[in-house]
């Protein structure tokens, strides 16, 4: 029973800190826009000029960078 005399005031102090942190976050605007940060993960920001890239970072329609196909292979 003596432990309650210590634990109740400690819990009230922690509750006050949590409420103060919540009020501080609301006043700083942490909860103003809840939708945009969740959608930012879907935006491909690799291209700075507004173009999107494939996962390999290459244009799929670009010419291949390997050797031409008409050259005979040396086996």
PDB file of N, CA, C and O in Angstrom:
ATOM      1  N   UNK A   1       0.812  -1.187   0.000  1.00  0.00           N
ATOM      2  CA  UNK A   1       0.000   0.000   0.000  1.00  0.00           C
ATOM      3  C   UNK A   1       0.864   1.262   0.000  1.00  0.00           C
ATOM      4  O   UNK A   1       0.451   2.304  -0.510  1.00  0.00           O
ATOM      5  N   UNK A   2       2.057   1.162   0.571  1.00  0.00           N
ATOM      6  CA  UNK A   2       2.944   2.323   0.603  1.00  0.00           C
ATOM      7  C   UNK A   2       3.470   2.644  -0.790  1.00  0.00           C
ATOM      8  O   UNK A   2       3.809   3.790  -1.087  1.00  0.00           O
ATOM      9  N   UNK A   3       3.535   1.631  -1.634  1.00  0.00           N
ATOM     10  CA  UNK A   3       4.061   1.877  -2.982  1.00  0.00           C
ATOM     11  C   UNK A   3       3.099   2.744  -3.797  1.00  0.00           C
ATOM     12  O   UNK A   3       3.527   3.474  -4.691  1.00  0.00           O
ATOM     13  N   UNK A   4       1.804   2.667  -3.492  1.00  0.00           N
ATOM     14  CA  UNK A   4       0.845   3.510  -4.187  1.00  0.00           C
ATOM     15  C   UNK A   4       1.082   4.985  -3.890  1.00  0.00           C
ATOM     16  O   UNK A   4       0.825   5.837  -4.741  1.00  0.00           O
ATOM     17  N   UNK A   5       1.562   5.291  -2.709  1.00  0.00           N
ATOM     18  CA  UNK A   5       1.845   6.677  -2.368  1.00  0.00           C
ATOM     19  C   UNK A   5       2.973   7.248  -3.227  1.00  0.00           C
ATOM     20  O   UNK A   5       3.075   8.465  -3.387  1.00  0.00           O
ATOM     21  N   UNK A   6       3.799   6.399  -3.768  1.00  0.00           N
ATOM     22  CA  UNK A   6       4.882   6.827  -4.644  1.00  0.00           C
ATOM     23  C   UNK A   6       4.474   6.722  -6.123  1.00  0.00           C
ATOM     24  O   UNK A   6       4.801   7.597  -6.925  1.00  0.00           O
ATOM     25  N   UNK A   7       3.763   5.654  -6.472  1.00  0.00           N
ATOM     26  CA  UNK A   7       3.443   5.416  -7.870  1.00  0.00           C
ATOM     27  C   UNK A   7       2.361   6.341  -8.422  1.00  0.00           C
ATOM     28  O   UNK A   7       2.426   6.708  -9.595  1.00  0.00           O
ATOM     29  N   UNK A   8       1.390   6.722  -7.638  1.00  0.00           N
ATOM     30  CA  UNK A   8       0.315   7.597  -8.110  1.00  0.00           C
ATOM     31  C   UNK A   8       0.856   8.979  -8.475  1.00  0.00           C
ATOM     32  O   UNK A   8       0.537   9.467  -9.559  1.00  0.00           O
ATOM     33  N   UNK A   9       1.648   9.631  -7.641  1.00  0.00           N
ATOM     34  CA  UNK A   9       2.195  10.931  -8.062  1.00  0.00           C
ATOM     35  C   UNK A   9       3.122  10.824  -9.281  1.00  0.00           C
ATOM     36  O   UNK A   9       3.134  11.722 -10.123  1.00  0.00           O
ATOM     37  N   UNK A  10       3.891   9.747  -9.382  1.00  0.00           N
ATOM     38  CA  UNK A  10       4.771   9.570 -10.538  1.00  0.00           C
ATOM     39  C   UNK A  10       3.939   9.414 -11.808  1.00  0.00           C
ATOM     40  O   UNK A  10       4.278   9.977 -12.848  1.00  0.00           O
ATOM     41  N   UNK A  11       2.859   8.656 -11.724  1.00  0.00           N
ATOM     42  CA  UNK A  11       2.014   8.475 -12.905  1.00  0.00           C
ATOM     43  C   UNK A  11       1.316   9.776 -13.291  1.00  0.00           C
ATOM     44  O   UNK A  11       1.136  10.046 -14.479  1.00  0.00           O
ATOM     45  N   UNK A  12       0.924  10.579 -12.316  1.00  0.00           N
ATOM     46  CA  UNK A  12       0.304  11.865 -12.630  1.00  0.00           C
ATOM     47  C   UNK A  12       1.301  12.826 -13.276  1.00  0.00           C
ATOM     48  O   UNK A  12       0.935  13.586 -14.172  1.00  0.00           O
ATOM     49  N   UNK A  13       2.535  12.798 -12.835  1.00  0.00           N
ATOM     50  CA  UNK A  13       3.564  13.638 -13.448  1.00  0.00           C
ATOM     51  C   UNK A  13       3.814  13.187 -14.895  1.00  0.00           C
ATOM     52  O   UNK A  13       3.935  14.023 -15.790  1.00  0.00           O
ATOM     53  N   UNK A  14       3.892  11.886 -15.124  1.00  0.00           N
ATOM     54  CA  UNK A  14       4.092  11.379 -16.481  1.00  0.00           C
ATOM     55  C   UNK A  14       2.897  11.703 -17.367  1.00  0.00           C
ATOM     56  O   UNK A  14       3.078  12.013 -18.545  1.00  0.00           O
ATOM     57  N   UNK A  15       1.697  11.641 -16.840  1.00  0.00           N
ATOM     58  CA  UNK A  15       0.507  12.015 -17.587  1.00  0.00           C
ATOM     59  C   UNK A  15       0.546  13.497 -17.958  1.00  0.00           C
ATOM     60  O   UNK A  15       0.198  13.868 -19.080  1.00  0.00           O
ATOM     61  N   UNK A  16       0.958  14.323 -17.038  1.00  0.00           N
ATOM     62  CA  UNK A  16       1.088  15.760 -17.322  1.00  0.00           C
ATOM     63  C   UNK A  16       2.118  16.034 -18.409  1.00  0.00           C
ATOM     64  O   UNK A  16       1.905  16.900 -19.259  1.00  0.00           O
ATOM     65  N   UNK A  17       3.232  15.305 -18.391  1.00  0.00           N
ATOM     66  CA  UNK A  17       4.260  15.463 -19.433  1.00  0.00           C
ATOM     67  C   UNK A  17       3.713  15.028 -20.787  1.00  0.00           C
ATOM     68  O   UNK A  17       3.975  15.679 -21.799  1.00  0.00           O
ATOM     69  N   UNK A  18       2.957  13.937 -20.816  1.00  0.00           N
ATOM     70  CA  UNK A  18       2.389  13.455 -22.075  1.00  0.00           C
ATOM     71  C   UNK A  18       1.372  14.448 -22.630  1.00  0.00           C
ATOM     72  O   UNK A  18       1.347  14.692 -23.836  1.00  0.00           O
ATOM     73  N   UNK A  19       0.547  15.015 -21.783  1.00  0.00           N
ATOM     74  CA  UNK A  19      -0.439  16.004 -22.235  1.00  0.00           C
ATOM     75  C   UNK A  19       0.263  17.260 -22.730  1.00  0.00           C
ATOM     76  O   UNK A  19      -0.142  17.836 -23.741  1.00  0.00           O
ATOM     77  N   UNK A  20       1.306  17.691 -22.036  1.00  0.00           N
ATOM     78  CA  UNK A  20       2.059  18.874 -22.465  1.00  0.00           C
ATOM     79  C   UNK A  20       2.741  18.627 -23.810  1.00  0.00           C
ATOM     80  O   UNK A  20       2.785  19.523 -24.652  1.00  0.00           O
ATOM     81  N   UNK A  21       3.268  17.433 -24.019  1.00  0.00           N
ATOM     82  CA  UNK A  21       3.902  17.107 -25.300  1.00  0.00           C
ATOM     83  C   UNK A  21       2.868  17.090 -26.423  1.00  0.00           C
ATOM     84  O   UNK A  21       3.151  17.540 -27.533  1.00  0.00           O
ATOM     85  N   UNK A  22       1.694  16.582 -26.145  1.00  0.00           N
ATOM     86  CA  UNK A  22       0.634  16.564 -27.154  1.00  0.00           C
ATOM     87  C   UNK A  22       0.181  17.981 -27.503  1.00  0.00           C
ATOM     88  O   UNK A  22       0.008  18.302 -28.679  1.00  0.00           O
ATOM     89  N   UNK A  23      -0.007  18.816 -26.512  1.00  0.00           N
ATOM     90  CA  UNK A  23      -0.422  20.201 -26.759  1.00  0.00           C
ATOM     91  C   UNK A  23       0.667  20.930 -27.542  1.00  0.00           C
ATOM     92  O   UNK A  23       0.358  21.701 -28.451  1.00  0.00           O
ATOM     93  N   UNK A  24       1.914  20.704 -27.210  1.00  0.00           N
ATOM     94  CA  UNK A  24       3.031  21.321 -27.933  1.00  0.00           C
ATOM     95  C   UNK A  24       3.026  20.885 -29.396  1.00  0.00           C
ATOM     96  O   UNK A  24       3.231  21.712 -30.285  1.00  0.00           O
ATOM     97  N   UNK A  25       2.798  19.606 -29.655  1.00  0.00           N
ATOM     98  CA  UNK A  25       2.791  19.095 -31.023  1.00  0.00           C
ATOM     99  C   UNK A  25       1.626  19.670 -31.826  1.00  0.00           C
ATOM    100  O   UNK A  25       1.780  19.970 -33.010  1.00  0.00           O
ATOM    101  N   UNK A  26       0.476  19.825 -31.198  1.00  0.00           N
ATOM    102  CA  UNK A  26      -0.683  20.390 -31.890  1.00  0.00           C
ATOM    103  C   UNK A  26      -0.420  21.855 -32.230  1.00  0.00           C
ATOM    104  O   UNK A  26      -0.747  22.299 -33.330  1.00  0.00           O
ATOM    105  N   UNK A  27       0.156  22.598 -31.317  1.00  0.00           N
ATOM    106  CA  UNK A  27       0.437  24.012 -31.570  1.00  0.00           C
ATOM    107  C   UNK A  27       1.519  24.206 -32.623  1.00  0.00           C
ATOM    108  O   UNK A  27       1.516  25.213 -33.330  1.00  0.00           O
ATOM    109  N   UNK A  28       2.432  23.268 -32.737  1.00  0.00           N
ATOM    110  CA  UNK A  28       3.503  23.360 -33.741  1.00  0.00           C
ATOM    111  C   UNK A  28       3.036  22.890 -35.115  1.00  0.00           C
ATOM    112  O   UNK A  28       3.787  23.009 -36.084  1.00  0.00           O
ATOM    113  N   UNK A  29       1.821  22.362 -35.226  1.00  0.00           N
ATOM    114  CA  UNK A  29       1.268  21.975 -36.511  1.00  0.00           C
ATOM    115  C   UNK A  29       1.641  20.572 -36.952  1.00  0.00           C
ATOM    116  O   UNK A  29       1.633  20.290 -38.150  1.00  0.00           O
ATOM    117  N   UNK A  30       1.963  19.695 -36.034  1.00  0.00           N
ATOM    118  CA  UNK A  30       2.358  18.340 -36.389  1.00  0.00           C
ATOM    119  C   UNK A  30       1.212  17.517 -36.942  1.00  0.00           C
ATOM    120  O   UNK A  30       1.449  16.531 -37.640  1.00  0.00           O
ATOM    121  N   UNK A  31      -0.013  17.890 -36.655  1.00  0.00           N
ATOM    122  CA  UNK A  31      -1.173  17.113 -37.089  1.00  0.00           C
ATOM    123  C   UNK A  31      -2.011  17.848 -38.126  1.00  0.00           C
ATOM    124  O   UNK A  31      -3.175  17.504 -38.328  1.00  0.00           O
ATOM    125  N   UNK A  32      -1.441  18.854 -38.787  1.00  0.00           N
ATOM    126  CA  UNK A  32      -2.204  19.633 -39.754  1.00  0.00           C
ATOM    127  C   UNK A  32      -2.502  18.845 -41.020  1.00  0.00           C
ATOM    128  O   UNK A  32      -3.635  18.869 -41.500  1.00  0.00           O
ATOM    129  N   UNK A  33      -1.511  18.144 -41.577  1.00  0.00           N
ATOM    130  CA  UNK A  33      -1.685  17.433 -42.843  1.00  0.00           C
ATOM    131  C   UNK A  33      -1.344  15.965 -42.623  1.00  0.00           C
ATOM    132  O   UNK A  33      -0.174  15.591 -42.551  1.00  0.00           O
ATOM    133  N   UNK A  34      -2.375  15.145 -42.520  1.00  0.00           N
ATOM    134  CA  UNK A  34      -2.157  13.727 -42.230  1.00  0.00           C
ATOM    135  C   UNK A  34      -2.122  12.869 -43.500  1.00  0.00           C
ATOM    136  O   UNK A  34      -1.686  11.719 -43.441  1.00  0.00           O
ATOM    137  N   UNK A  35      -2.571  13.401 -44.649  1.00  0.00           N
ATOM    138  CA  UNK A  35      -2.663  12.597 -45.866  1.00  0.00           C
ATOM    139  C   UNK A  35      -1.420  12.674 -46.741  1.00  0.00           C
ATOM    140  O   UNK A  35      -0.998  11.654 -47.286  1.00  0.00           O
ATOM    141  N   UNK A  36      -0.826  13.841 -46.891  1.00  0.00           N
ATOM    142  CA  UNK A  36       0.290  14.015 -47.813  1.00  0.00           C
ATOM    143  C   UNK A  36       1.517  13.167 -47.446  1.00  0.00           C
ATOM    144  O   UNK A  36       2.087  12.557 -48.350  1.00  0.00           O
ATOM    145  N   UNK A  37       1.956  13.088 -46.201  1.00  0.00           N
ATOM    146  CA  UNK A  37       3.124  12.250 -45.912  1.00  0.00           C
ATOM    147  C   UNK A  37       2.903  10.783 -46.252  1.00  0.00           C
ATOM    148  O   UNK A  37       3.854  10.091 -46.614  1.00  0.00           O
ATOM    149  N   UNK A  38       1.692  10.301 -46.148  1.00  0.00           N
ATOM    150  CA  UNK A  38       1.425   8.902 -46.487  1.00  0.00           C
ATOM    151  C   UNK A  38       1.489   8.682 -47.993  1.00  0.00           C
ATOM    152  O   UNK A  38       1.820   7.584 -48.440  1.00  0.00           O
ATOM    153  N   UNK A  39       1.179   9.703 -48.777  1.00  0.00           N
ATOM    154  CA  UNK A  39       1.208   9.575 -50.235  1.00  0.00           C
ATOM    155  C   UNK A  39       2.585   9.870 -50.823  1.00  0.00           C
ATOM    156  O   UNK A  39       2.845   9.513 -51.972  1.00  0.00           O
ATOM    157  N   UNK A  40       3.471  10.511 -50.064  1.00  0.00           N
ATOM    158  CA  UNK A  40       4.800  10.836 -50.572  1.00  0.00           C
ATOM    159  C   UNK A  40       5.615   9.598 -50.916  1.00  0.00           C
ATOM    160  O   UNK A  40       6.488   9.664 -51.781  1.00  0.00           O
ATOM    161  N   UNK A  41       5.357   8.490 -50.274  1.00  0.00           N
ATOM    162  CA  UNK A  41       6.108   7.267 -50.542  1.00  0.00           C
ATOM    163  C   UNK A  41       5.814   6.749 -51.943  1.00  0.00           C
ATOM    164  O   UNK A  41       6.624   6.011 -52.504  1.00  0.00           O
ATOM    165  N   UNK A  42       4.674   7.121 -52.520  1.00  0.00           N
ATOM    166  CA  UNK A  42       4.300   6.652 -53.841  1.00  0.00           C
ATOM    167  C   UNK A  42       4.916   7.475 -54.969  1.00  0.00           C
ATOM    168  O   UNK A  42       4.851   7.068 -56.129  1.00  0.00           O
ATOM    169  N   UNK A  43       5.512   8.621 -54.651  1.00  0.00           N
ATOM    170  CA  UNK A  43       6.069   9.510 -55.661  1.00  0.00           C
ATOM    171  C   UNK A  43       7.504   9.108 -55.945  1.00  0.00           C
ATOM    172  O   UNK A  43       8.306   8.934 -55.028  1.00  0.00           O
ATOM    173  N   UNK A  44       7.822   8.961 -57.239  1.00  0.00           N
ATOM    174  CA  UNK A  44       9.183   8.618 -57.649  1.00  0.00           C
ATOM    175  C   UNK A  44       9.970   9.913 -57.777  1.00  0.00           C
ATOM    176  O   UNK A  44       9.704  10.708 -58.679  1.00  0.00           O
ATOM    177  N   UNK A  45      10.923  10.137 -56.900  1.00  0.00           N
ATOM    178  CA  UNK A  45      11.677  11.380 -56.917  1.00  0.00           C
ATOM    179  C   UNK A  45      13.093  11.215 -57.473  1.00  0.00           C
ATOM    180  O   UNK A  45      13.969  12.025 -57.171  1.00  0.00           O
ATOM    181  N   UNK A  46      13.330  10.174 -58.283  1.00  0.00           N
ATOM    182  CA  UNK A  46      14.639  10.000 -58.892  1.00  0.00           C
ATOM    183  C   UNK A  46      14.899  11.062 -59.946  1.00  0.00           C
ATOM    184  O   UNK A  46      16.014  11.575 -60.038  1.00  0.00           O
ATOM    185  N   UNK A  47      13.902  11.398 -60.735  1.00  0.00           N
ATOM    186  CA  UNK A  47      14.061  12.384 -61.792  1.00  0.00           C
ATOM    187  C   UNK A  47      13.785  13.774 -61.270  1.00  0.00           C
ATOM    188  O   UNK A  47      12.693  14.047 -60.772  1.00  0.00           O
ATOM    189  N   UNK A  48      14.757  14.651 -61.378  1.00  0.00           N
ATOM    190  CA  UNK A  48      14.579  16.019 -60.903  1.00  0.00           C
ATOM    191  C   UNK A  48      13.778  16.861 -61.899  1.00  0.00           C
ATOM    192  O   UNK A  48      13.226  17.898 -61.532  1.00  0.00           O
ATOM    193  N   UNK A  49      13.713  16.415 -63.166  1.00  0.00           N
ATOM    194  CA  UNK A  49      13.036  17.189 -64.197  1.00  0.00           C
ATOM    195  C   UNK A  49      11.574  16.785 -64.381  1.00  0.00           C
ATOM    196  O   UNK A  49      10.933  17.228 -65.334  1.00  0.00           O
ATOM    197  N   UNK A  50      11.048  15.975 -63.509  1.00  0.00           N
ATOM    198  CA  UNK A  50       9.655  15.581 -63.577  1.00  0.00           C
ATOM    199  C   UNK A  50       9.419  14.288 -64.322  1.00  0.00           C
ATOM    200  O   UNK A  50       8.281  13.824 -64.384  1.00  0.00           O
ATOM    201  N   UNK A  51      10.451  13.686 -64.891  1.00  0.00           N
ATOM    202  CA  UNK A  51      10.284  12.422 -65.591  1.00  0.00           C
ATOM    203  C   UNK A  51      10.441  11.282 -64.617  1.00  0.00           C
ATOM    204  O   UNK A  51      11.135  11.404 -63.607  1.00  0.00           O
ATOM    205  N   UNK A  52       9.801  10.184 -64.917  1.00  0.00           N
ATOM    206  CA  UNK A  52       9.935   9.008 -64.074  1.00  0.00           C
ATOM    207  C   UNK A  52      10.901   8.033 -64.710  1.00  0.00           C
ATOM    208  O   UNK A  52      11.064   8.021 -65.930  1.00  0.00           O
ATOM    209  N   UNK A  53      11.528   7.233 -63.908  1.00  0.00           N
ATOM    210  CA  UNK A  53      12.513   6.269 -64.365  1.00  0.00           C
ATOM    211  C   UNK A  53      12.084   4.873 -63.955  1.00  0.00           C
ATOM    212  O   UNK A  53      11.262   4.696 -63.057  1.00  0.00           O
ATOM    213  N   UNK A  54      12.655   3.887 -64.628  1.00  0.00           N
ATOM    214  CA  UNK A  54      12.394   2.509 -64.233  1.00  0.00           C
ATOM    215  C   UNK A  54      13.210   2.192 -63.002  1.00  0.00           C
ATOM    216  O   UNK A  54      14.030   3.003 -62.572  1.00  0.00           O
ATOM    217  N   UNK A  55      12.997   1.026 -62.431  1.00  0.00           N
ATOM    218  CA  UNK A  55      13.713   0.668 -61.217  1.00  0.00           C
ATOM    219  C   UNK A  55      15.204   0.527 -61.454  1.00  0.00           C
ATOM    220  O   UNK A  55      15.988   0.681 -60.518  1.00  0.00           O
ATOM    221  N   UNK A  56      15.620   0.234 -62.691  1.00  0.00           N
ATOM    222  CA  UNK A  56      17.045   0.117 -62.994  1.00  0.00           C
ATOM    223  C   UNK A  56      17.666   1.481 -63.265  1.00  0.00           C
ATOM    224  O   UNK A  56      18.886   1.585 -63.392  1.00  0.00           O
ATOM    225  N   UNK A  57      16.856   2.523 -63.357  1.00  0.00           N
ATOM    226  CA  UNK A  57      17.382   3.848 -63.592  1.00  0.00           C
ATOM    227  C   UNK A  57      17.642   4.124 -65.063  1.00  0.00           C
ATOM    228  O   UNK A  57      18.312   5.108 -65.378  1.00  0.00           O
ATOM    229  N   UNK A  58      17.140   3.295 -65.982  1.00  0.00           N
ATOM    230  CA  UNK A  58      17.357   3.467 -67.415  1.00  0.00           C
ATOM    231  C   UNK A  58      16.025   3.649 -68.122  1.00  0.00           C
ATOM    232  O   UNK A  58      14.977   3.228 -67.632  1.00  0.00           O
ATOM    233  N   UNK A  59      16.088   4.278 -69.270  1.00  0.00           N
ATOM    234  CA  UNK A  59      14.910   4.439 -70.106  1.00  0.00           C
ATOM    235  C   UNK A  59      14.668   3.122 -70.833  1.00  0.00           C
ATOM    236  O   UNK A  59      15.573   2.648 -71.520  1.00  0.00           O
ATOM    237  N   UNK A  60      13.490   2.506 -70.718  1.00  0.00           N
ATOM    238  CA  UNK A  60      13.258   1.203 -71.351  1.00  0.00           C
ATOM    239  C   UNK A  60      13.281   1.269 -72.872  1.00  0.00           C
ATOM    240  O   UNK A  60      13.491   0.245 -73.522  1.00  0.00           O
ATOM    241  N   UNK A  61      13.070   2.449 -73.459  1.00  0.00           N
ATOM    242  CA  UNK A  61      13.078   2.573 -74.906  1.00  0.00           C
ATOM    243  C   UNK A  61      14.448   2.944 -75.454  1.00  0.00           C
ATOM    244  O   UNK A  61      14.617   3.027 -76.671  1.00  0.00           O
ATOM    245  N   UNK A  62      15.412   3.163 -74.602  1.00  0.00           N
ATOM    246  CA  UNK A  62      16.742   3.563 -75.057  1.00  0.00           C
ATOM    247  C   UNK A  62      17.454   2.371 -75.686  1.00  0.00           C
ATOM    248  O   UNK A  62      17.125   1.215 -75.421  1.00  0.00           O
ATOM    249  N   UNK A  63      18.433   2.682 -76.522  1.00  0.00           N
ATOM    250  CA  UNK A  63      19.211   1.630 -77.182  1.00  0.00           C
ATOM    251  C   UNK A  63      20.031   0.877 -76.143  1.00  0.00           C
ATOM    252  O   UNK A  63      20.486   1.478 -75.170  1.00  0.00           O
ATOM    253  N   UNK A  64      20.226  -0.413 -76.326  1.00  0.00           N
ATOM    254  CA  UNK A  64      21.020  -1.179 -75.366  1.00  0.00           C
ATOM    255  C   UNK A  64      22.472  -0.726 -75.391  1.00  0.00           C
ATOM    256  O   UNK A  64      22.990  -0.307 -76.426  1.00  0.00           O
ATOM    257  N   UNK A  65      23.110  -0.817 -74.251  1.00  0.00           N
ATOM    258  CA  UNK A  65      24.499  -0.386 -74.149  1.00  0.00           C
ATOM    259  C   UNK A  65      25.468  -1.529 -74.390  1.00  0.00           C
ATOM    260  O   UNK A  65      26.680  -1.317 -74.332  1.00  0.00           O
ATOM    261  N   UNK A  66      24.984  -2.724 -74.656  1.00  0.00           N
ATOM    262  CA  UNK A  66      25.855  -3.863 -74.906  1.00  0.00           C
ATOM    263  C   UNK A  66      26.345  -3.840 -76.356  1.00  0.00           C
ATOM    264  O   UNK A  66      25.963  -2.960 -77.127  1.00  0.00           O
ATOM    265  N   UNK A  67      27.171  -4.787 -76.718  1.00  0.00           N
ATOM    266  CA  UNK A  67      27.728  -4.866 -78.062  1.00  0.00           C
ATOM    267  C   UNK A  67      26.615  -5.108 -79.080  1.00  0.00           C
ATOM    268  O   UNK A  67      25.616  -5.753 -78.761  1.00  0.00           O
ATOM    269  N   UNK A  68      26.775  -4.601 -80.296  1.00  0.00           N
ATOM    270  CA  UNK A  68      25.750  -4.828 -81.326  1.00  0.00           C
ATOM    271  C   UNK A  68      25.565  -6.309 -81.604  1.00  0.00           C
ATOM    272  O   UNK A  68      26.489  -7.108 -81.452  1.00  0.00           O
ATOM    273  N   UNK A  69      24.356  -6.659 -82.013  1.00  0.00           N
ATOM    274  CA  UNK A  69      24.019  -8.057 -82.225  1.00  0.00           C
ATOM    275  C   UNK A  69      24.581  -8.615 -83.537  1.00  0.00           C
ATOM    276  O   UNK A  69      24.711  -9.832 -83.668  1.00  0.00           O
ATOM    277  N   UNK A  70      24.921  -7.756 -84.518  1.00  0.00           N
ATOM    278  CA  UNK A  70      25.387  -8.263 -85.804  1.00  0.00           C
ATOM    279  C   UNK A  70      26.856  -8.674 -85.785  1.00  0.00           C
ATOM    280  O   UNK A  70      27.332  -9.266 -86.753  1.00  0.00           O
ATOM    281  N   UNK A  71      27.565  -8.386 -84.742  1.00  0.00           N
ATOM    282  CA  UNK A  71      28.960  -8.779 -84.635  1.00  0.00           C
ATOM    283  C   UNK A  71      29.032 -10.252 -84.191  1.00  0.00           C
ATOM    284  O   UNK A  71      28.353 -10.637 -83.239  1.00  0.00           O
ATOM    285  N   UNK A  72      29.846 -11.077 -84.868  1.00  0.00           N
ATOM    286  CA  UNK A  72      29.951 -12.481 -84.455  1.00  0.00           C
ATOM    287  C   UNK A  72      30.640 -12.636 -83.112  1.00  0.00           C
ATOM    288  O   UNK A  72      31.580 -11.910 -82.791  1.00  0.00           O
ATOM    289  N   UNK A  73      30.161 -13.587 -82.338  1.00  0.00           N
ATOM    290  CA  UNK A  73      30.737 -13.835 -81.020  1.00  0.00           C
ATOM    291  C   UNK A  73      31.981 -14.667 -81.142  1.00  0.00           C
ATOM    292  O   UNK A  73      32.051 -15.571 -81.975  1.00  0.00           O
ATOM    293  N   UNK A  74      32.965 -14.371 -80.321  1.00  0.00           N
ATOM    294  CA  UNK A  74      34.196 -15.161 -80.293  1.00  0.00           C
ATOM    295  C   UNK A  74      34.035 -16.230 -79.226  1.00  0.00           C
ATOM    296  O   UNK A  74      34.049 -15.928 -78.033  1.00  0.00           O
ATOM    297  N   UNK A  75      33.881 -17.479 -79.650  1.00  0.00           N
ATOM    298  CA  UNK A  75      33.696 -18.570 -78.676  1.00  0.00           C
ATOM    299  C   UNK A  75      34.955 -19.349 -78.516  1.00  0.00           C
ATOM    300  O   UNK A  75      34.996 -20.304 -77.741  1.00  0.00           O
TER     301      UNK A  75
END
